[in-house]
Amino acid sequence: MGYIRMIRSGGIHACANAIRFVPDLDDIVNLEELTKEEGLPADTIEAAALLDSVLENLTKNFAEGTAYFKMLVDVFTKSFRDPKNQHLKNFYMIIPPFNA
């Protein structure tokens, strides 16, 4: 759990460093629509759409954080349930002695 918290904390820190350049998180302008209204070239509209998606992703991750524990469970569930890995069934029991 400590490793998961450390990864989560690092992710939130990196997200905070990236989003500090956005002046108002509550009112983010849709740049794709603005570029279309101005009749700018297709490359500019595409770049604005990419920037919109990046800003949306940053604000979502900054506000909610990311469910790292759920991601780890999803990744390892299949492996732990595989019959060839039955020896890992009691894996949780050996972790406390390793941490002491």
Stockholm file with secondary structure:
# STOCKHOLM 1.0

chainA/1-100         MGYIRMIRSGGIHACANAIRFVPDLDDIVNLEELTKEEGLPADTIEAAALLDSVLENLTKNFAEGTAYFKMLVDVFTKSFRDPKNQHLKNFYMIIPPFNA
#=GR chainA/1-100 SS CHHHHHHHHHHHHHHHHHHTTCSCTTSCCCHHHHHHHHTCCHHHHHHHHHHHHHHHHHHHHHHHCCCHHHHHHHHHHHHHHSGGGGGGTTHHHHHHHHHC
#=GC SS_cons         CHHHHHHHHHHHHHHHHHHTTCSCTTSCCCHHHHHHHHTCCHHHHHHHHHHHHHHHHHHHHHHHCCCHHHHHHHHHHHHHHSGGGGGGTTHHHHHHHHHC
//
